[in-house]
Amino acid sequence: MSAAGRIEMRRVVDRLLSDFLHLVADRHHGAAVDGSQLRQAVQEFSASPHLNRLLAEAHQRLLVAAEGELLREKRGDPLQRLLAHPLSDLFSEERLSRDILVNYFSFLHLILGDARDDLRERCAAIVAELKEPDALAFSWDDFYDDPRSKEILWTVLVRIAESFRRFDARRDWFIGLMEHRSQAISLGPNAFVPRPPSDEPQVFGVLEFNVMFAALFGPLWELSRPDALAFERHFGSAPQQLLGSLRKDLEASGALL
């Protein structure tokens, strides 16, 4: 259990004990109670609507704590940090909600398959190497700017572009995926907990798709000379040639003006 989860559990226990002691004191006006009176108080407290409300509130707080812990763990994954980095300004400007990251990563898992594990290992190796001289001096910007990290990001973007060959149909499917709000939080391969209910729908339409894909792919057509040469060396073509079809589709969609 995470630290946040343990804190919530302690709060629940403290609240239950406090409310139970208040009930006993109110019933017996602060006088000493015997065993039978205490058992009766326990039965009364366990059957009270107040206890049900307390447990329901505690359940929701624990779910929120679990979801927060999951997101913190994901932020520590260098591959996921790398793939979310192009969207960071959109999150800061609130043009996109960070809530979409769960579905975004699910999409990437679908298109990358087993290659995701290899890419994750490569990212971890880059981070370990960058931290080796002085871990305290490490910056995630060093990781994002590393030529090897750029190559990994470009590899994933090329895979995304390949999956959008039937652009209109794929865009509609992607929007549907991003709008979906799963009912459970994955804590591991076979461990799930229900997601806290939300009154706010997950909004993701053509506008959100356009700003997202502009942030992902727009920089590829504005690479510096060294990066452009590195891209061409790795893929055998410049971004304009390799991703020209997607660029036309994004321009038609309004993502690139």
Residue pairs with C-beta under 8 A, 6 or more apart in sequence:
1 9
2 65
2 66
2 68
2 69
4 65
4 68
4 69
5 62
5 65
5 66
5 69
7 65
8 58
8 61
8 62
8 65
9 62
11 58
11 61
12 54
12 55
12 58
12 61
15 54
15 58
16 51
16 54
19 45
19 50
19 51
19 54
20 41
20 42
20 45
23 41
23 44
23 45
24 33
24 38
24 41
27 41
28 37
33 41
45 51
60 196
63 185
63 193
63 194
63 195
63 196
64 196
66 185
66 187
66 193
67 185
67 195
67 196
70 185
70 186
70 187
71 98
71 101
74 80
74 101
74 105
75 81
77 120
78 120
78 123
78 124
78 126
78 127
78 143
79 116
79 119
79 120
79 123
79 124
79 152
80 101
80 105
81 140
81 143
82 123
82 143
82 144
82 149
82 152
82 153
83 104
83 105
83 108
83 153
83 156
84 101
84 104
85 140
85 144
85 153
86 153
86 215
86 216
86 219
87 96
87 104
87 212
87 215
87 216
89 215
90 96
90 211
90 212
90 215
91 97
91 98
95 211
96 208
96 211
96 212
97 202
97 203
99 181
99 202
100 178
100 202
100 204
100 208
100 212
102 182
103 177
103 178
103 180
103 182
104 178
106 177
107 174
107 177
107 178
108 116
108 156
108 160
109 116
111 159
111 160
111 163
112 119
112 156
112 159
115 159
119 152
119 155
119 156
122 148
122 152
123 143
123 149
123 152
126 143
126 146
126 148
126 149
127 138
127 143
130 138
130 142
130 143
130 146
131 138
143 149
144 150
147 230
150 227
150 230
151 230
151 234
154 220
154 231
154 234
154 235
157 216
157 217
157 220
157 243
158 235
158 242
158 243
160 216
161 217
161 242
161 243
161 246
163 170
164 170
164 171
164 246
164 249
165 245
167 246
167 249
167 253
171 206
171 209
171 253
174 209
175 204
175 205
175 206
175 208
175 209
178 202
178 204
178 208
178 209
179 201
179 202
179 203
179 204
179 205
180 202
181 195
181 198
181 201
181 202
182 195
183 194
183 195
184 192
184 193
184 194
184 195
185 192
185 193
185 194
185 195
186 192
187 193
206 253
206 254
209 253
209 255
210 250
210 253
210 254
210 255
211 255
213 250
213 253
213 255
214 250
214 255
214 256
217 243
217 246
217 247
217 250
217 255
217 256
218 256
220 231
220 239
220 243
221 239
221 240
221 247
223 231
223 239
228 238
228 239
231 238
231 239
232 238
235 242
240 247
247 256
250 256
251 257
